[in-house]
Amino acid sequence: MSVPSAAINPSVCQDSSENLPVLGRDVLVPLVTGGEVTYAALDYAASAPALQRVWDDVAAYAPYYGSVHRGAGYLSQLSTDLFENSRTTVAEFLGCRQDDQVVFTRSTTDSLNLLAAVVPDGCEVFVFETEHHASLLPWRDAAVTYLNAPRTPQQAVETLDRALAARTTPDAPALVCVTGASNVTGELWPVRELAAAAHAHGARIVLDAAQLAPHHPVDIAELDVDWVAFSGHKLYAPFGSGVLAGRSDWLLAAEPYLAGGGASRTVARRADGGVDVEWHTTAARHEAGSPNVIGVHSIASACRALTDAGFDSLVAREQTLVRKVLDGLAEVEAVQVLSLFGDDAPRVGVISFVVDGWNSSHFAAALSAEYGIGVRDGLFCAHPLVRTLLGSDPQDQGECGAPEGEPGERSLNAVRVSFGAGTPDEHVERFVGAVKELVRDGARWNYRTEDGRCVPAV
Ligand SMILES: Cc1ncc(COP(=O)(O)O)c(C=O)c1O
């Protein structure tokens, strides 16, 4: 059974950024200084715009929407097929091995919390302090070793190797959690080498691909990682779903992440009054409740669209934008780009920076209000990493993403610009021009702090 799949009409492709068109390119936003401009969405690292093709595929399916795994009707069966076929599509997209499971979740955060819930008793977890909080924090019941920030990829591998070698219980299960691309610096981590180091010590490794998968091919078997986690909304599929894919043994040996219908195969009353439950021994074990079929369908659609467009051309185009931004920022003396591995380290389209004499929240507010450019400012849910990069005192910082200080004060936070498929040249050119103009001429408007955020004083 199948629903019509929307195909991109090649005639709408006008320039290379439209290889994979995204929604929202024509949205007009008001400027405080008067008039309107098209919105420049340069916050892909938080949530990327939807691909036009994803939107079209979801719209094409919507009339056929039905319950999944729980209906005799035609549309229920069609929706179930669509849901299970999406699993196959994601498995192919990730290069999964024969025995791997693809579990649909809500997000990367949900995926990593699911994995944390199934690690065997006594498992030791190793995480670099530079990770996003979604990788840093879920391991509450495990013994966690936080590894210091490495300053080169090689140092990362050596640090992990040393830490694993120093384990006092080398036979106990161990898990390494590492990001593929930093959500702060965009820098690529040496995943294959870290996986080899983990496996050499009998440990397993999960790849947080939230920022990698939208920009680069991710192949589980080729990278030799045990699990991969990513989010739909960063992969141009903003319908509330995510993925945890990888080894089945820990997943299927553990109690379900959520207990309920869908995860259970049979439930029977016992003579003593309780209930006996037989749980599924497939991914369904961790997908209790009615699944988000639209979200799952949208992820599969995005996987197909990225594969069809070809990562080679997507990466090549994105790298020209990265170069444009880095070269433009390098011309502004007051701007310092944040980097862990050095200026020449390979990175995806995620770049954070601070500007001398500017509070980052003020800078980001001016980019939005005066130029129609959407970036993010703050600590990007990676507090330890940003503090390390800024050399700032942990006590100075507020909540995740909350800016501090008044307009004009030196910033303890950073500004992040991020982009990817469908980003037109004009957006990054406008951004670089705006940075230069703001640094040279200052803001043209007054700003004030409201609920911890810098906003135009209108
Ligand atoms: C590297 C990284 N990991 C995990 C996450 C969490 O993703 P989500 O908010 O979709 O759960 C993010 C979100 O920004 C991220 O950048």
The ligand as an SDF file (V2000), in Angstrom:
LIG
                    3D

 16 16  0  0  0  0  0  0  0  0999 V2000
   24.5620   18.1540   19.4430 C   0  0  0  0  0  0  0  0  0  0  0  0
   23.1590   18.1350   19.9530 C   0  0  0  0  0  0  0  0  0  0  0  0
   22.7300   17.0630   20.6150 N   0  0  0  0  0  0  0  0  0  0  0  0
   21.4810   16.9710   21.0810 C   0  0  0  0  0  0  0  0  0  0  0  0
   20.5910   17.9930   20.9200 C   0  0  0  0  0  0  0  0  0  0  0  0
   19.2050   17.8550   21.4350 C   0  0  0  0  0  0  0  0  0  0  0  0
   18.3230   17.8130   20.3850 O   0  0  0  0  0  0  0  0  0  0  0  0
   16.7450   17.8860   20.6530 P   0  0  0  0  0  0  0  0  0  0  0  0
   16.5100   19.2260   21.2830 O   0  0  0  0  0  0  0  0  0  0  0  0
   16.1440   17.7750   19.3160 O   0  0  0  0  0  0  0  0  0  0  0  0
   16.4300   16.7810   21.5540 O   0  0  0  0  0  0  0  0  0  0  0  0
   20.9830   19.1430   20.2460 C   0  0  0  0  0  0  0  0  0  0  0  0
   20.0580   20.2770   20.0990 C   0  0  0  0  0  0  0  0  0  0  0  0
   20.4360   21.3780   19.8310 O   0  0  0  0  0  0  0  0  0  0  0  0
   22.3000   19.2070   19.7400 C   0  0  0  0  0  0  0  0  0  0  0  0
   22.7250   20.2760   19.0860 O   0  0  0  0  0  0  0  0  0  0  0  0
  1  2  1  0
  2  3  1  0
  2 15  2  0
  3  4  2  0
  4  5  1  0
  5  6  1  0
  5 12  2  0
  6  7  1  0
  7  8  1  0
  8  9  2  0
  8 10  1  0
  8 11  1  0
 12 13  1  0
 12 15  1  0
 13 14  2  0
 15 16  1  0
M  END
$$$$
